[in-house]
Amino acid sequence: MSSIRPIIAWSDLEAIFGSLSPAMLAAKIVGALAGSLISIVYILPRGRREAFARLCVGLVTGLIFGGTAGVKLADFLGLLGKVSTVEVALIGAAFASLSAWWALGVLERLTQQFPNRLKKTPTQSNRLEQEREEKDR
């Protein structure tokens, strides 16, 4: 019976999500939910599917990057040592969750424009030259 190994060990979860004390986990979940809801309210989704996608992306991003983002943000704002670790995790999860959807939106717009940039489109000066050549003929 000792040969049965769990699919995901507790140490694996700690490596992904960081400290898993109940207070830290709750702070990350609340922060991630808050960031997701703000992103949903700020720009309304086109439908239920997009709203659900934003919620999922926000939760995952907030849980995974919330601690690291919170520490970096607290350090940048000079809050380290002045606020509790739970507040740092809450701030970081909300920030990471809110930022994730905006970053994905920027990437989406860049990928939509990328194929157009690969096509060889004549510049305005090339167009003028082509028009002159056509008139000369």
Buried (B, 14 or more C-beta within 10 A) or exposed (E): EEEEEEEEEEEEEEEEBBEEEEEBBEBBBBBBBBBBBBBBEEEEBEEEEEBEBBBEBBBBBBBBBBBEBBBBBBEEEEBBEEBEBBBBBBBBBBBBBBBBBEEBEEEEEEEEEEEEEEEEEEEEEEEEEEEEEEEEE
